[in-house]
Amino acid sequence: MTPSDILARITHDPAVMGGRPCIRGMRLTVGIIVGLMGASHSVDDILCAYPYLEKDDIHAALAYAAWRAE
């Protein structure tokens, strides 16, 4: 996933979730995705819980979180 792919899926809007990084402008933050993965939920579990997500959204959230952790 290229940086432009990640930035296309991760958005920041002060009017949405206080400006925290979200998936495609939805009220689902990168932190929620990372937290679910950290709690041993699989990508398929997350996609079942949030059917409007795409697999690339999850990968972008993880890549974004890894970049921010550096």
N, C-alpha and C positions, 0 to 999 in steps of 0.2 A: 504494500500500500504506500503510495507516494504521499509526500506532505500535502500536496494539493487535494488528494482524495480525502485525507483526514480533515483538512480544513473545510471541505465541502459538507462534511457530515457533523462536525462539531461547531456549534454556534454559541455566541455570547450576546445576550440581549438583556440590558438592565431591567426590562419589563417582564422577563421570564426567569423565574427562580432566582431573583436577585442578581442576575448577571453571571451565575455559575455556568460553567461549560455544560451544554445540553446536546442531546442528539437531535439534529435537524430541526431545531427550534421548538421541539416538544418539551413538555415539563418532566423530562426524564434526564437526570444529570449523569455525567460521566462517573461521578462518585457512587451513584446507585449501582451502575454496571460493575464497577471495580469491587464494590462491597459484595455484590452477589457472587462474583467469581471467587473472591476471597473466602466466601462462606461455602465453597465447594459446589456451587450450582454450575451445571454445564451450560454451554452455549444453547443447546436444545431446550434446557429447562427455562432459560431466560426468554427464548423465542416463544415458548408456549405461554409464559406468563404475560408477555408483551407482544401480542401477535402483529402489531403494526411495525415492529422492528425488523430489520434485515440483518443477516449475519455480518455484513460489512459494517453496519453500525456498531456492533459489539467490537469488532476488530479495530475500528477507528477509535473507539473509546479507550481501549486498552493501549493502543499506540500513543494516543494523546497523553494518557496518564503516565506512561513510561517516559515520554519526552519531558513532561512537567516535573517528574521526579529527579531528573538530571540536574 
